[in-house]
């Protein structure tokens, strides 16, 4: 973030294995809210009397909110004590999920899902806290382990949402999510170390500094572009595939879609491997391998119809 942002209270302890698992589980639980709507659109639209175009927006609302949170809320980690910031965002996410469970219309659901997505950007506050607790030279390992929880949450969110919706309806998923987020807020409130920044800039100057970083750091520009394109491809695929699998000739129900989505959860197992590759200086070949794999997978999916 801003160049004047420093940490006054860096966590003194080195991160332990149980703490790493807690961080991984936390981001995994939080991120389920961003991608679960992609398998619920087929149920949400008819239940709220929404047109097909509005149903498609349901799967986008949380991701758009998340993007807004990354830009406007995550920079607050350079101004606000990080533990307090994370807990406030988790409470906001829990409240938004609870309201989503009772949303009376498509418009109200879209609004509350946008707010839910914005609050879920606390993921990107938790990851730096975990990295700051890593032993010297092992940042990549710790980040890789935490990101494996993130990937598991992304990939398991679809089968979990499908199974819950099949058994109890789509509103039950958001009620369950609200309870999980509230419980997580209480748990992290007891265990999360304090991480207090010392930023001398105002919030407006801090936001403006993001543009300065993009102009001054070519590596950041490349990484931001490639990551955004990869995530866009990933999101488009999983949004479309749920609707495709429910249509002829597949005609899968929520359980069938859940089983299909469960296959993708295996991808979380390789995330720590790429984190360790970064520690060894293999960032470029690892990135190229990931992108080639993504292109091959999308090509195969297009061929299969």
Rosetta blueprint (number, residue, H / E / L):
1 X L
2 X L
3 X L
4 X L
5 X L
6 X E
7 X E
8 X L
9 X L
10 X L
11 X L
12 X L
13 X L
14 X L
15 X L
16 X L
17 X H
18 X H
19 X H
20 X H
21 X H
22 X H
23 X H
24 X H
25 X H
26 X H
27 X H
28 X H
29 X H
30 X H
31 X H
32 X H
33 X H
34 X H
35 X H
36 X L
37 X H
38 X H
39 X H
40 X H
41 X H
42 X H
43 X H
44 X H
45 X H
46 X H
47 X H
48 X H
49 X L
50 X L
51 X L
52 X H
53 X H
54 X H
55 X H
56 X H
57 X H
58 X H
59 X H
60 X H
61 X H
62 X H
63 X H
64 X H
65 X H
66 X H
67 X H
68 X H
69 X H
70 X H
71 X H
72 X H
73 X L
74 X H
75 X H
76 X H
77 X H
78 X H
79 X L
80 X L
81 X L
82 X H
83 X H
84 X H
85 X H
86 X H
87 X H
88 X H
89 X H
90 X H
91 X H
92 X H
93 X H
94 X H
95 X H
96 X H
97 X H
98 X H
99 X H
100 X H
101 X L
102 X L
103 X L
104 X L
105 X L
106 X H
107 X H
108 X H
109 X H
110 X H
111 X H
112 X H
113 X H
114 X H
115 X H
116 X H
117 X H
118 X H
119 X H
120 X H
121 X H
122 X H
123 X H
124 X H
125 X H
126 X H
127 X H
128 X H
129 X H
130 X H
131 X H
132 X H
133 X L
134 X L
135 X L
136 X L
137 X L
138 X L
139 X H
140 X H
141 X H
142 X H
143 X H
144 X H
145 X H
146 X H
147 X H
148 X H
149 X H
150 X H
151 X H
152 X H
153 X H
154 X H
155 X H
156 X H
157 X H
158 X H
159 X H
160 X H
161 X H
162 X H
163 X H
164 X H
165 X H
166 X H
167 X H
168 X H
169 X L
170 X H
171 X H
172 X H
173 X H
174 X H
175 X H
176 X H
177 X H
178 X H
179 X H
180 X H
181 X H
182 X H
183 X H
184 X H
185 X H
186 X H
187 X H
188 X H
189 X H
190 X H
191 X H
192 X L
193 X L
194 X L
195 X L
196 X L
197 X E
198 X E
199 X L
200 X L
201 X L
202 X L
203 X H
204 X H
205 X H
206 X H
207 X H
208 X H
209 X H
210 X H
211 X H
212 X H
213 X H
214 X H
215 X H
216 X H
217 X L
218 X H
219 X H
220 X H
221 X H
222 X H
223 X H
224 X H
225 X H
226 X H
227 X H
228 X H
229 X H
230 X H
231 X H
232 X H
233 X H
234 X H
235 X H
236 X H
237 X H
238 X H
239 X H
240 X H
241 X H
242 X H
243 X H
244 X H
245 X H
246 X H
247 X L
248 X L
249 X L
250 X L
251 X L
252 X L
253 X L
254 X H
255 X H
256 X H
257 X H
258 X H
259 X H
260 X H
261 X H
262 X H
263 X H
264 X H
265 X H
266 X H
267 X H
268 X H
269 X H
270 X H
271 X H
272 X H
273 X H
274 X H
275 X H
276 X H
277 X H
278 X H
279 X H
280 X L
281 X L
282 X L
283 X H
284 X H
285 X H
286 X H
287 X H
288 X H
289 X H
290 X H
291 X H
292 X H
293 X H
294 X H
295 X H
296 X H
297 X H
298 X H
299 X H
300 X H
301 X H
302 X H
303 X H
304 X H
305 X L
